[in-house]
Amino acid sequence: MKSYQTSIFCIGIIFVSILSGQSEAPADYWTKLIQGEKVAFVNGAYGGIARMKLHHEKEVQKQYMSDPYWVQPYYINRFYDIVDEHISQGVTYDLNIVAGHIDALYANYDNRNIPLVEAIRIVSVAQDGEPQKADLILLRAQKKYTP
């Protein structure tokens, strides 16, 4: 009987979460934030991504430390490359620059549905001196998240 109640409860939670999902575009959420909150958001995203990468590196090292013939596979290196795209190396500690560029990105109507983390990635890649790659990521995101 308890299992039946638990499954009904879980179905109810899923139903409510589907109905009350995010209703506003990421651009609308971003524009409602004041500058300090924007910088804090970018700082939190950078910190979370860096911490995730560090944790993953430690786990990979722990798992394969005893195997002297182990070579790190390409997919792990590719994962680290993608993670590094989300953190701009050129901006250093002035996250106002990143927040300002996200403001500029969301000023275009075609970009209003691009998720914030993807917007941070686009801006970070552009800030690191790869504008063609950033443009390609932006075009793919515009196609995927059409308004």
Contacts in CASP RR format, 6 or more apart in sequence:
PFRMAT RR
TARGET T0000
AUTHOR 0000-0000-0000
METHOD contacts of the structure
MODEL  1
MKSYQTSIFCIGIIFVSILSGQSEAPADYWTKLIQGEKVAFVNGAYGGIA
RMKLHHEKEVQKQYMSDPYWVQPYYINRFYDIVDEHISQGVTYDLNIVAG
HIDALYANYDNRNIPLVEAIRIVSVAQDGEPQKADLILLRAQKKYTP
25 112 0 8 1.000
25 113 0 8 1.000
25 147 0 8 1.000
26 106 0 8 1.000
26 112 0 8 1.000
26 113 0 8 1.000
26 114 0 8 1.000
26 115 0 8 1.000
26 116 0 8 1.000
26 119 0 8 1.000
27 106 0 8 1.000
27 111 0 8 1.000
27 112 0 8 1.000
27 113 0 8 1.000
27 114 0 8 1.000
28 112 0 8 1.000
29 116 0 8 1.000
30 38 0 8 1.000
30 102 0 8 1.000
30 103 0 8 1.000
30 106 0 8 1.000
30 116 0 8 1.000
30 119 0 8 1.000
31 103 0 8 1.000
31 106 0 8 1.000
33 41 0 8 1.000
35 96 0 8 1.000
35 99 0 8 1.000
36 99 0 8 1.000
38 99 0 8 1.000
38 100 0 8 1.000
38 102 0 8 1.000
38 103 0 8 1.000
39 95 0 8 1.000
39 96 0 8 1.000
39 99 0 8 1.000
41 99 0 8 1.000
41 116 0 8 1.000
42 95 0 8 1.000
42 98 0 8 1.000
42 99 0 8 1.000
42 102 0 8 1.000
42 120 0 8 1.000
43 95 0 8 1.000
45 86 0 8 1.000
45 116 0 8 1.000
45 117 0 8 1.000
45 120 0 8 1.000
46 86 0 8 1.000
46 87 0 8 1.000
46 95 0 8 1.000
46 120 0 8 1.000
49 83 0 8 1.000
49 86 0 8 1.000
49 87 0 8 1.000
50 87 0 8 1.000
52 83 0 8 1.000
53 80 0 8 1.000
53 83 0 8 1.000
53 84 0 8 1.000
56 79 0 8 1.000
57 80 0 8 1.000
60 72 0 8 1.000
60 76 0 8 1.000
64 70 0 8 1.000
85 121 0 8 1.000
85 124 0 8 1.000
85 125 0 8 1.000
85 137 0 8 1.000
86 117 0 8 1.000
86 120 0 8 1.000
86 121 0 8 1.000
86 124 0 8 1.000
87 124 0 8 1.000
88 98 0 8 1.000
88 123 0 8 1.000
88 124 0 8 1.000
88 125 0 8 1.000
88 127 0 8 1.000
88 128 0 8 1.000
89 128 0 8 1.000
90 127 0 8 1.000
90 128 0 8 1.000
91 97 0 8 1.000
91 98 0 8 1.000
91 124 0 8 1.000
91 127 0 8 1.000
97 127 0 8 1.000
98 120 0 8 1.000
98 123 0 8 1.000
98 124 0 8 1.000
98 127 0 8 1.000
101 123 0 8 1.000
101 126 0 8 1.000
101 127 0 8 1.000
102 116 0 8 1.000
102 119 0 8 1.000
102 120 0 8 1.000
102 123 0 8 1.000
105 111 0 8 1.000
105 114 0 8 1.000
105 119 0 8 1.000
105 122 0 8 1.000
105 123 0 8 1.000
105 138 0 8 1.000
106 112 0 8 1.000
106 114 0 8 1.000
106 119 0 8 1.000
109 147 0 8 1.000
110 142 0 8 1.000
110 146 0 8 1.000
110 147 0 8 1.000
111 119 0 8 1.000
111 138 0 8 1.000
111 141 0 8 1.000
111 142 0 8 1.000
112 147 0 8 1.000
113 145 0 8 1.000
113 146 0 8 1.000
113 147 0 8 1.000
114 122 0 8 1.000
114 138 0 8 1.000
114 141 0 8 1.000
114 142 0 8 1.000
114 145 0 8 1.000
115 145 0 8 1.000
118 137 0 8 1.000
118 141 0 8 1.000
118 145 0 8 1.000
121 137 0 8 1.000
122 134 0 8 1.000
122 137 0 8 1.000
122 138 0 8 1.000
122 141 0 8 1.000
123 134 0 8 1.000
125 133 0 8 1.000
125 134 0 8 1.000
125 137 0 8 1.000
126 134 0 8 1.000
END
